[in-house]
Amino acid sequence: MLDAGSWMLQNFIKMSFKFEKLTIWQDSMNYGEKIFNTSSIFPKEETFNLTSQIRRASDSIALNISEEVFYKVILNLKSFLDIRFVHWQKW
């Protein structure tokens, strides 16, 4: 049987990585698809210049959102573990 701290930690980890549920992340993915479809009609001579740059820029929007969420999860986890460690030291 899990103690309260272990149960909280397991649920924290399970619930923390759900950036896919964020509306802004979903919108950025839809935006990336629109950019990809729109840029496919660009002239062929722009394939390695403008087309590539626009596609990479639109992809980076969703990636930056997910990285920020992950960074905040790590900070929260560190804070949670610090608190647990302080309580453990008091025993």
C-alpha positions as CSV (number, residue, x, y, z in Angstrom):
1,M,0.0,0.0,0.0
2,L,1.3,3.5,-0.9
3,D,1.7,6.2,1.7
4,A,0.2,9.6,1.0
5,G,3.4,11.1,-0.4
6,S,4.0,8.3,-2.9
7,W,0.4,8.4,-4.0
8,M,0.7,12.2,-4.5
9,L,4.0,11.8,-6.4
10,Q,2.6,9.1,-8.8
11,N,-0.5,11.2,-9.5
12,F,1.5,14.3,-10.0
13,I,3.7,12.7,-12.6
14,K,0.7,11.1,-14.4
15,M,-1.2,14.4,-14.6
16,S,1.6,16.8,-15.3
17,F,2.5,16.0,-18.9
18,K,-0.9,16.7,-20.5
19,F,0.1,19.7,-22.6
20,E,-1.8,18.1,-25.5
21,K,-5.0,19.1,-23.7
22,L,-4.1,22.8,-23.8
23,T,-6.2,24.7,-26.3
24,I,-3.3,26.9,-27.3
25,W,-1.1,23.8,-28.1
26,Q,-3.9,22.3,-30.2
27,D,-4.4,25.6,-32.0
28,S,-0.7,25.8,-32.8
29,M,-0.7,22.3,-34.2
30,N,-3.7,23.3,-36.4
31,Y,-1.8,26.4,-37.4
32,G,1.2,24.3,-38.3
33,E,-0.9,22.1,-40.6
34,K,-2.4,25.1,-42.3
35,I,1.1,26.6,-42.9
36,F,2.4,23.3,-44.3
37,N,-0.6,23.1,-46.7
38,T,-0.3,26.7,-47.7
39,S,3.5,26.5,-48.2
40,S,3.1,23.5,-50.5
41,I,1.9,25.7,-53.3
42,F,5.0,28.0,-53.1
43,P,7.3,27.9,-56.1
44,K,9.7,25.0,-56.2
45,E,12.8,27.2,-56.1
46,E,11.7,28.3,-52.6
47,T,11.6,24.8,-51.2
48,F,14.9,25.1,-49.4
49,N,14.6,28.7,-48.5
50,L,11.3,30.4,-47.6
51,T,9.2,27.2,-47.5
52,S,11.6,25.4,-45.1
53,Q,12.0,28.5,-42.9
54,I,8.2,29.1,-42.6
55,R,7.5,25.4,-41.8
56,R,10.2,25.3,-39.1
57,A,8.9,28.5,-37.5
58,S,5.4,27.2,-37.3
59,D,6.6,23.9,-35.8
60,S,8.6,25.8,-33.2
61,I,5.4,27.4,-31.8
62,A,4.0,24.0,-30.6
63,L,7.4,22.8,-29.5
64,N,8.0,26.0,-27.4
65,I,4.7,25.5,-25.7
66,S,5.3,21.9,-24.8
67,E,8.9,22.7,-23.6
68,E,7.6,25.5,-21.3
69,V,5.0,23.1,-19.8
70,F,7.6,20.5,-19.2
71,Y,9.9,23.0,-17.6
72,K,7.2,24.1,-15.2
73,V,6.4,20.5,-14.4
74,I,10.0,19.9,-13.5
75,L,10.1,23.0,-11.2
76,N,6.9,21.8,-9.5
77,L,8.3,18.3,-9.0
78,K,11.5,19.7,-7.6
79,S,9.6,21.9,-5.2
80,F,7.4,18.9,-4.2
81,L,10.5,16.7,-3.6
82,D,12.2,19.5,-1.6
83,I,9.2,19.7,0.7
84,R,9.2,15.9,1.1
85,F,12.9,15.9,1.9
86,V,12.5,18.6,4.6
87,H,9.7,16.6,6.2
88,W,11.7,13.5,6.0
89,Q,14.7,15.2,7.7
90,K,12.5,16.2,10.7
91,W,11.7,12.6,11.5
